[in-house]
Amino acid sequence: VFGSVASTIISMILYGIYSTWLPSLIFDWGSIKSSIKFSIDITVQKTIATLRMTAPQLIIGKVLGLEALGLYSFAKNIMLLILKNVDAVLSSVLFPLFSRLQKDFSKLLKSYLIVNHFTFIITLPIIIGFILLAEDLIIIFYGEKWYSAVVLSQILIIATAVQSIYDRGASIFSGIGRPDILLKIDIIIFFPAIILYVISAHYGLLYFVIALAGERVLILLIQL
């Protein structure tokens, strides 16, 4: 703790010595209006998106029971393990990249297409390989008791791939300072998505996952 505090104090002193800018007691509300709106839009959008992304577990548990929820969670965790590591690396660099290019739309669009192109090259073989080998992989590594999760995981990995494309597009809107567009998309899709989840859940877990994948495709189309 003392080391961390000392490091912070030393950094502040060095910053004050070598920096050409120093803080002052002058506060200008006008200069932060755009930042406040940006922050509010981002916060509300992230909250709605989080509710929409966590709703499937709540609905499955309520309508279909704990066994179905266990299968869904297992299938979801497998495909997250496969794809999210790639997306996490990309997302960490996309927002700063798109922010720097926000005034040059042609370069911004070109960068977006290049990112999707190379991501597609990387992830497509992974997705195809998993779809073809899912049954063997799950039985070998997890046992036959999880056989029912095979088809679910095959559908969910496609849904996650579609969602990852949407997330990269979302980085563009955030990078150019227009998270309000994402907010409008999430507001438009939220209640229809919840209704779709509830209705499809009454027909079984497989139909629920198919509906979930369809919703992911729809929200991507709306973004485009």
Summary of the structure (lengths in Angstrom):
residues: 224
radius of gyration: 22.0
end to end distance: 48.4
largest distance: 67.4
contacts: 617
relative contact order: 0.12
helix: 88%
strand: 0%
